[in-house]
Amino acid sequence: MDRLRISIGNLNLKNPVMTASGTFGFGEEYSDFFDIQALGAIIVKGTTGNKREGNPSPRMCETPMGMINAVGLQNKGVDYFCNSIYNRIKDYDTNIIVNVSGSDIEEYVTVAEKINELEKIPAIELNISCPNVKKGGMGFGTDPNMAFEVVNNVRRVYSKHLIVKLTPNVTSIVDIAKAVEDAGADSLSMINTVLAMAIDAEKRKALLSTITAGLSGPAIKPIGLRCVYQTYKAVKIPIIGLGGITNATDAIEYILAGASAIQIGTQNFINPRIGQEVINGMNEYLERHKINHIWDIRGVI
């Protein structure tokens, strides 16, 4: 399996397969289905400064090619994570990464500072791209100057690997990527969900309480691939690709487009063993094509 072993900056992964925040809980929830320590990294659910209840129901619905969610970063806050969750998951033999969100720059900084003190959390994923919250979230990720400001402020207090998660809901994702690279990001993850909506024609009303929300699943894979491809040619820092990955072939496509690693999201709800299956499938692909290492095909498109 050494042909899958990679490093993203100073972050060492036994393989490029990671889980997307909000789709894998804290990892514990999936441990009955496969050895989650086989994953390259687990990105736990979004964490904010204070407890959040999230958006009112209904806040999830299926679509023909995925799902739309408006959960709204429901979590119990960073102190709860540090005091109650961290000790339960810190000894997993894989990288545990915390997704960090906030309503303003001060909240992002506060959460990052507290996570920085946790010895066995080697990285955070700074979420400046959530479309399901009224304050913060995607607002920071749609303007290059705001994106630079929040990342730059977090970089001053956070000493470990800093991943920044980008939104596709912009005119030019490349401009945002360059801004956060300049601000000190170590790597990028892209893409977050695509702003969408669903309507019940019989009731003549929107299906979700927030009207619009984030679309994920197979429908957004072509958008994710395009964003990774364009950004790979424009920045020097590594990219983690996500959006619509349902099997190993999808994962390989992201590597071909320029991603160094990938995240699996919505498919975890459908097939809780998908992480292990993608690892196996990527290895089989390399064997079948007589490729020595996964990065030998990175960005060849």
N, C-alpha and C positions, 0 to 999 in steps of 0.2 A: 504493500500500500504506500510505499515511500514516493511513488510517482504522483501521489495526491498531496503530499505534505508541502505546505506553503508557508510563507511569511508575508504579512502585510505590514510593512514598516517593522516595528519591534514586536509585533503581535504574531506569535507562532501558532499555526493551526495544523492539526494532523491531517486535515483534508479541507477543501474549500466549502463544505456544506454547513451553513448556519441556519438558524431559525429566525423568522421575522418577529419582531416585537408585537405582542398582542395576540399572537396565534399559538403560543406554546406555553402560556402561563409562566411559571417559574421553573419549568422543566420537570418538576416532580409529577405533574399530572400525566406525563407520557411515559414514565419509567416502567409501567407495567407492560408496555407494548414492545419496547426494544431497549437496548442498552444505549441510553442517551449520551453516555460518555464517548460513544463512537463518533459523535458529531464534532465538527471543527470548532463550533461555538454555539452557545445558546444565548440569544438576546431576550432578556426577560421583559415583561410587560412594562408599559410606560410608567415612569415614576415622576411625581411632581413634588413641590415643596410641602403642600398640605393635602389632606384627604380630599378627594373629589368623588362626587356621586355619579358623575357622568350625565348624559342627556336622558330625558324622560323616554319611556317606551311609547310607541314602537321605535326601535333603533337598529334593527337588522332586517334585511329581506334578501331573498335569493333572486338572481337574474338568470337568464338562459346560459350565460357564460361566466358566472361568478356570483358575487354577493356585494351588497351595498351595506355599509355599516356606519352608524352614527353614535358609537358607544361613548365617545367623548372623554377618553383618558380616565375612566373610572379606576381609582386606586386609593390606597390608604396612606399615601404620603411617604416621603423619603425616610423619616424617622422610624416608621413602622418597618420599612424594608430593612434598614440597618439593624434594628433591634430584634426583629422577629423572623425575617426571611433569610437574611444573609447567613446565619449560622447553620441553617438547614441545607444550603446549597453550595457553600463555599468550597467544600472538599470534593466536588465532582471533578473527575479527571478530564476536564475540557475547559475552554474559556467561557466564563460567565460574564456577560456584558449587560450593562444597565442602559435602557433607553431613557433619556432625560428630557422632560418637557417643562414648559413654564408659560405663565401668562405675561411675564415681562422679563427683562434682562436680569433683574435682581434675583428672580426665582430660579432661572437657569443657573446662575452663578452659585446660589446657595446650595442647590441640589448637587451640582458638580463638585463643590468643595467637600460635601459630606461623603460622597461616593469615593472621592480621591483618597480618603482615609482608610478605606477598606482594602486590606492587603491583597486579597485574592480576587479582586475585580480588576482585570488588566486594562479595561477600556470602557468608555461610554459611547453611546450612539446619541448624538444631539439631534432631537427631533424638531426641526424648524419647518415641518411640512404637513402637520396634521390638519385636515380640512374640517374636523368635527368639533372644534372649540371656537367660542366667540372671541376670545382674547388670546393673543400670542399665536402659537401653532404656525399655520401656514402663512400668517401675516409677516413673519420674519423671513420666510423662505421665498417670497415672491419679489423682493426688492434687493438688488445686490448690496446696497449701502446698509440696509438693516441686517441682512445676512452677515455681512462683514462685522458689524458692530457686536452682534450677539456672540458670534464665534470668537472674536478677538477678546471679549471680556471673559468668556469661559476659559480660553487658552491661558489667560494670566493666572488662573487659580487651579487649573487641572494639569497635572504633570504626566499623565499616562497617555495611552493611545486615544486620540479623539476622532471618532467617526462622525460625520455630519450627514443626516438623512435629508434628501432633497425631494421637492415636489415637482411633478410634471405639469402642474397647472400654471405655467408661465410661458411667456413668449419665447424666451431663450434660456434653457436650463444651463447652457454652457456659460452664460454670463454669471449665473448664481454660483456655479461650480468654481469658476476662476476667483470669485470674490471670497469664498470660504477657504480656498487654497491659500490665498494671500493672507487671510486672517489667522492661519496656523493649523488648519485641519490636517490630520495625518492621512485620512482616507475619506471616501464618500460612499454612501449607500443610496441607491436609486433604482426604482422610484417608489415613492409612497403612493397612496391611492389616488385615483382620478376622480375629480369632482363630478357627481352624477345625481340622478334622481329617478324615482319610480312612482308611477301613478296607478291607482285603482280606478279603472274606467267606470265600473258599476257604481261605486260610491262617490265618484268624481272628487277624489281627494288624494293628496300625496300619501304614500305608504309609510313614510317616516316622519317622526315628530319634528325633525329639523328641516324638512322639505328636501334639501340637498345634503349629500353625504359622500363617503368615499367608496368608489368602486374598486374591487380587487378581483383576482381570479384570472382565468385564461384570456378573458377579453382584453386585458391590458398588456399582455406580453409583447405584442408588436410595438407598443408605445415605449415600454421599458427597454427593449432592444435598441430602438432608435436613440433613446436618450443616452444609453451607455456608449453606443457607437460614436455619437457626436462628441461626447465628453472625453472619451478616451484619447481622442486626437488633440484635445485642447489643454489637458492638465497633465501634471507629472506625478500626482499622488494616485495610489491604487483606488479602484472602484469595486464595490460590492454590488452585484446586480440582483434585482428582485422585481417581481411582478409577473404573476401568471405561471410560475414554474410548477408543473404537475408531474414531471418525470425527469429522468437523466438527460434525455435529448434536449429538453428545454434548458436545463442547466448548462449543457455543452454549448448551446447557441449563445448564451450570455457570455461564456468564456471567449468564444469566437469573436464576439462583438467588442471585447476589450475588458471584460470583468476579470478581476483576480480571484474572486470568490462569489458565492451566491447565497441568497436567503430564500427559504421556503416559507410561505405564509398560509394563504387560504387552504391549500391542499392538506395541511395538517388536520383540519376539521373533518375532511372527507376520508383520509387515509392516515391514521396516526403513526404508521410505520414508514411513511414516505421518506423521511430523512435517511434511514438505513438503505432503502431501495435506491435512492439517488446516488449515494456513495458507491454501492455495488455496481450500479449502471455506468457511472462515470469511469470506474476502474475497468469494467468490461470493454467500454468504448476504446480506451487507450490500448488495451491488449489487442483488440481486434484490428486496430489501425496501426499497430506497432509504433506507438508514440511513447517516448521515454518518460515525459513529464507533462502534467496538465498545462503548464505554462508554455509549452512548445507550440500550442495552438492559440494562445491568448492574442486577441486583436488581429488575427490574420485576415479578417474580412476586409 
